[in-house]
Amino acid sequence: MIIGIGIDILNIKRFRKKIKENPSLLKRILTQKEIELFKEFNDPIPHHAGRFAIKEAIIKAGKEKLNIKGFKDIEILKSSDGSPLITKPTDYNLHVSLSHEESIVVAIAILEDNQSNSLSDGR
């Protein structure tokens, strides 16, 4: 059963400006593993913005249910195909999608209880 749905739209230019003004902000919103994930990129900011947008969408989908106190309570790495992989929290099923378009990133999160397979079995 779907418990919550969250969506976030983020302007990458604005995110870049915030990080430039306050570099420690990145360490407050991303885990060290998330930061390391994109170190090899010439411009990791769009990828960091994507992770931040996913976290915002997850919080909107079910902050209380997931017992999220801060951004680092959520960790998004990469699956083998490159898609976002939620490594924490793991108490519920979380489905996320992310899209970048020029200076905008959009993320959606669907929170589902562990008792249900409605998204995976077509119900």
N, C-alpha and C positions, 0 to 999 in steps of 0.2 A: 504494500500500500504506500502511495506517495504521501509523505509527511509535509514536505515543503518544497518550494521552487524559489530560487533566487537568481537574479540577473544583475550584472554590473557592466557599465560602459565607462571606459576610461580614456581620457585624452593623453596620449603618450608624451606629447610636448610639455604638457602641464606636469606630468609625473617626472619627466626629466629635469624640469626646472626645480621642483621640490627636492629632488635628490641632490642636485647641484648646490642648492642653498643649504641643505642639511645632510651631508653624506652619511651620518650615523643613522639616519632614517631607514636606510636599506637593511641595516643589521637589526633593526627593531621589527621589521615586517617579514623578513625572509630568514629561514634557517641557514646555517652555514652550508649544508648540502645543496640547498637551492641556489645560493650565491655561486658555489663552486661549479654547478652544472653548466653555467653559461660563461665561465671565465675565458674560454677559448674563442668566443665571438668578438669581432671587432667592436660591435656595439651591443652590449648585453641589455641595455635599458628596455627595449621593446619586449624582451623575454621576461625581465623582472616585472614589468608592467602587467604582462599577461598573468604571471603568478599572483600578483596582488589582486587583479580583477577576479581571478578564480576564488581567492580567499574571501573577497567581499561577497561574491555570489553565494558561497557556502554559508557564510555568516547570515546572510539574508534568508537562506533556505531553512536554517534551524539552529541558531546560536544556542538557545537554551537546551534543546534536545541533545546537542553535541557537547554541551558543557565547555564551550570555547570561552576562554578568558582573554586571550590575546592572539595576534596573528601567528605566532610561532607554535600555537597549538594545532595548526594546520600545516602539513608539509606536502608539497606537490613536486614529485620528481618526474622522470620520463619513463614510459614503458618502452619495450623493445622496438615498437613501431614509431616512437617519437611523440606519441600522444601523452597528455598529462596523466600521471599516475598518483592517486591520493595514497600516501603512506601513513598519514594520520590526520584525523581520527579514523578508527576502524570499527566503531560500535554499530554503525549503520551503513547501508549501501549508499554510496555517493556516485552520481553520474555527472560528469562535467564535459562541457564543450567550450572551445576557445577559438576566436577568430580575430585576426589582425587585418586592418584595412588602412593603409597609409598611416595617419596619426591617431587612429582609433583602435582600441581593443575591446571586444565584447566577450563576456563569459556568462555561462549559464550553469547552474547547479541544480540537480534534482536529488532530494534526500528521500530515501526509501527505507522502511524498516527491514530488518534482516529476515523477517518471517515471510516476506513476499518476494516473488520473482516476476512481478507484473511487467516490468520493463524488458526482461529477458525472455519471457515465454509468450509474449504477444497478447496478454490479457489487457 
